[in-house]
Amino acid sequence: MVKVIQLKVQGFDNNFSYLIFKENSKKGILIDPTGNLEVISDALKKNNLLVKMILLTHNHPDHCELLKYFRSMGTKEFIPKKAIPGKIETINVAEINIEVLHVPGHTKDSVCYLIENNLFSGDTLFVKGVGTTTYGGNDLELSSSLAFLSTLNKKVVLWPGHDYGGANATLGKALKSSHIRPSKGTLEKIKEKVKAYGEKKF
């Protein structure tokens, strides 16, 4: 059984990074390394862990701010590529079986990672609502990807990329709010944040 550590790293806007590892293991994986490096480093030290691979949920820079740092440490990485909604790949890292679920929509390369009873959804699906398609996404693909996610076990625990509506929920509960799109006011706030962050990076 894997252990999941959700890290409140702040970053662009209430971002989460995730450490996943097997009980009694010294090796793990890190999903979306971003925000406060000290928070991640402290968690690694506390659990005596070595990151064997970085997994990204999509290409937006607020989910990979610290990728260069871990590259400099020699850490391997999995960078998703564009694929049709519902395509599934399987990889194994640190004795952890990972299903890579391709869910384009928020971005063309968006993926979710299914690890045992845990679904790491990035910005595809939050506890309340979904990510905007404004920055490299597509509404039709997002709808197809959400339809694909609705075929999964609804009791799976959803771990989102941002704290929008909560830190986690069952997939079933989150899907009930998947019709909620960012409001005009929210999109304006995001636009301002993107400008401050560096729009050319998105």
C-alpha positions as CSV (number, residue, x, y, z in Angstrom):
1,M,0.0,0.0,0.0
2,V,1.2,3.5,-0.9
3,K,1.4,6.5,1.4
4,V,0.3,9.9,0.1
5,I,1.7,13.1,1.5
6,Q,-0.1,16.2,0.3
7,L,2.2,19.2,0.4
8,K,0.7,22.8,0.7
9,V,3.4,24.5,-1.3
10,Q,1.5,27.7,-2.1
11,G,3.1,28.6,-5.5
12,F,0.9,30.3,-8.1
13,D,-2.4,29.9,-6.3
14,N,-2.8,27.4,-3.4
15,N,-0.9,24.7,-5.3
16,F,-0.4,21.1,-4.0
17,S,2.6,18.9,-4.7
18,Y,2.5,15.2,-3.7
19,L,4.9,12.7,-2.3
20,I,4.0,9.0,-2.9
21,F,5.9,6.0,-1.6
22,K,5.5,2.5,-0.4
23,E,5.4,1.9,3.4
24,N,8.9,1.2,4.7
25,S,10.5,2.3,1.4
26,K,13.2,4.9,1.0
27,K,12.2,5.7,-2.5
28,G,9.2,7.6,-3.9
29,I,7.8,9.8,-6.6
30,L,7.0,13.5,-6.6
31,I,4.0,14.9,-8.5
32,D,4.1,18.5,-9.7
33,P,7.2,19.9,-7.9
34,T,6.4,23.6,-7.4
35,G,6.1,26.4,-4.9
36,N,8.0,26.3,-1.7
37,L,11.1,24.0,-2.0
38,E,11.6,24.0,1.7
39,V,8.2,22.4,2.3
40,I,9.1,19.6,-0.1
41,S,12.7,19.2,1.2
42,D,11.5,19.0,4.8
43,A,9.0,16.3,3.9
44,L,11.7,14.3,2.2
45,K,14.0,14.6,5.2
46,K,11.3,13.7,7.7
47,N,10.4,10.5,5.7
48,N,14.0,9.7,4.8
49,L,13.0,9.6,1.1
50,L,14.8,9.8,-2.2
51,V,12.8,11.0,-5.2
52,K,13.2,8.5,-8.0
53,M,11.0,10.2,-10.5
54,I,9.1,13.5,-11.1
55,L,5.6,13.2,-12.6
56,L,3.9,16.2,-14.2
57,T,0.2,16.5,-14.7
58,H,0.6,19.0,-17.5
59,N,2.9,21.7,-18.9
60,H,1.8,24.8,-17.1
61,P,4.8,26.3,-15.2
62,D,3.0,26.6,-11.9
63,H,3.2,22.8,-11.7
64,C,6.8,22.4,-12.5
65,E,8.7,25.5,-11.0
66,L,11.1,23.2,-9.3
67,L,11.7,20.7,-12.1
68,K,15.1,22.2,-13.0
69,Y,16.2,21.9,-9.4
70,F,15.4,18.1,-9.3
71,R,17.0,17.7,-12.7
72,S,20.2,19.1,-11.3
73,M,20.0,16.4,-8.7
74,G,19.8,13.7,-11.4
75,T,16.1,12.9,-10.8
76,K,14.3,11.2,-13.7
77,E,11.1,12.7,-15.0
78,F,7.9,11.8,-16.8
79,I,6.6,14.6,-19.0
80,P,3.2,13.9,-20.5
81,K,2.5,14.3,-24.2
82,K,-0.7,15.0,-26.2
83,A,-3.0,12.0,-26.6
84,I,-6.6,11.3,-27.1
85,P,-9.0,11.3,-24.1
86,G,-9.0,7.9,-22.3
87,K,-5.7,6.6,-23.5
88,I,-4.0,4.7,-20.7
89,E,-0.3,4.0,-20.1
90,T,1.3,2.0,-17.3
91,I,4.7,2.7,-15.7
92,N,6.4,1.4,-12.6
93,V,8.6,3.5,-10.4
94,A,10.0,2.7,-6.9
95,E,7.9,-0.5,-7.0
96,I,4.8,1.6,-7.5
97,N,2.4,0.8,-10.3
98,I,1.1,4.0,-12.0
99,E,-1.6,4.3,-14.5
100,V,-1.2,7.4,-16.7
101,L,-4.7,8.5,-17.8
102,H,-4.7,11.0,-20.7
103,V,-7.3,13.6,-20.1
104,P,-6.7,16.6,-22.5
105,G,-8.9,19.6,-22.0
106,H,-7.3,21.9,-19.5
107,T,-4.2,21.6,-21.7
108,K,-3.5,19.3,-24.6
109,D,-1.1,17.2,-22.6
110,S,-3.1,16.9,-19.3
111,V,-3.0,13.6,-17.5
112,C,-4.2,12.1,-14.3
113,Y,-2.2,9.5,-12.3
114,L,-4.1,6.6,-10.8
115,I,-2.1,4.9,-8.1
116,E,-4.0,2.2,-6.1
117,N,-7.1,4.1,-4.8
118,N,-5.7,7.5,-5.5
119,L,-6.3,9.8,-8.5
120,F,-4.0,12.8,-8.9
121,S,-5.9,15.1,-11.2
122,G,-3.8,18.2,-11.6
123,D,-6.0,21.0,-13.0
124,T,-8.4,18.7,-14.9
125,L,-10.8,18.3,-11.9
126,F,-10.8,20.0,-8.5
127,V,-12.9,19.2,-5.4
128,K,-15.2,21.9,-6.8
129,G,-15.1,22.6,-10.5
130,V,-12.6,22.2,-13.3
131,G,-9.6,24.1,-14.7
132,T,-9.9,26.8,-17.3
133,T,-9.2,25.9,-21.0
134,T,-8.0,29.4,-21.8
135,Y,-4.3,28.6,-21.7
136,G,-3.8,25.9,-24.3
137,G,-6.9,23.9,-23.7
138,N,-10.1,22.8,-25.4
139,D,-13.6,22.6,-24.0
140,L,-14.7,19.6,-26.2
141,E,-11.7,17.6,-25.1
142,L,-12.3,18.5,-21.5
143,S,-15.9,17.2,-21.7
144,S,-14.6,14.0,-23.3
145,S,-12.0,13.6,-20.5
146,L,-14.5,14.2,-17.8
147,A,-16.8,11.5,-19.4
148,F,-13.9,9.1,-19.3
149,L,-13.2,9.9,-15.6
150,S,-16.8,9.2,-14.8
151,T,-16.2,5.5,-15.9
152,L,-13.7,5.0,-13.0
153,N,-14.6,3.8,-9.5
154,K,-16.4,6.7,-7.8
155,K,-14.8,5.8,-4.5
156,V,-11.3,6.6,-5.7
157,V,-9.8,9.5,-3.7
158,L,-9.2,12.6,-5.8
159,W,-6.1,14.7,-5.0
160,P,-6.2,18.0,-7.0
161,G,-3.5,20.3,-8.1
162,H,-5.0,23.3,-6.3
163,D,-7.1,23.9,-3.2
164,Y,-10.2,24.9,-4.9
165,G,-13.1,23.8,-2.8
166,G,-11.1,21.5,-0.6
167,A,-7.9,19.3,-0.3
168,N,-9.5,16.0,-1.5
169,A,-12.7,14.2,-2.1
170,T,-14.0,11.1,-3.6
171,L,-14.0,11.1,-7.4
172,G,-17.8,10.7,-7.3
173,K,-18.3,13.8,-5.2
174,A,-15.9,15.9,-7.3
175,L,-17.6,14.8,-10.5
176,K,-20.9,16.2,-9.2
177,S,-19.3,19.7,-9.4
178,S,-17.5,19.1,-12.7
179,H,-20.1,21.3,-14.5
180,I,-18.8,24.3,-12.6
181,R,-16.5,26.3,-14.8
182,P,-14.4,29.3,-13.7
183,S,-16.6,32.4,-13.4
184,K,-15.8,35.6,-15.4
185,G,-14.5,37.2,-12.2
186,T,-12.3,34.2,-11.5
187,L,-10.9,34.2,-15.0
188,E,-10.0,37.9,-14.6
189,K,-8.2,37.1,-11.4
190,I,-6.3,34.2,-13.1
191,K,-5.5,36.6,-16.0
192,E,-3.9,39.0,-13.6
193,K,-2.0,36.3,-11.8
194,V,-0.7,34.9,-15.2
195,K,0.5,38.4,-16.1
196,A,2.4,38.7,-12.9
197,Y,3.7,35.2,-13.2
198,G,4.9,35.6,-16.8
199,E,2.2,35.0,-19.4
200,K,4.7,33.8,-22.0
201,K,5.3,30.7,-19.9
202,F,1.7,29.5,-20.1
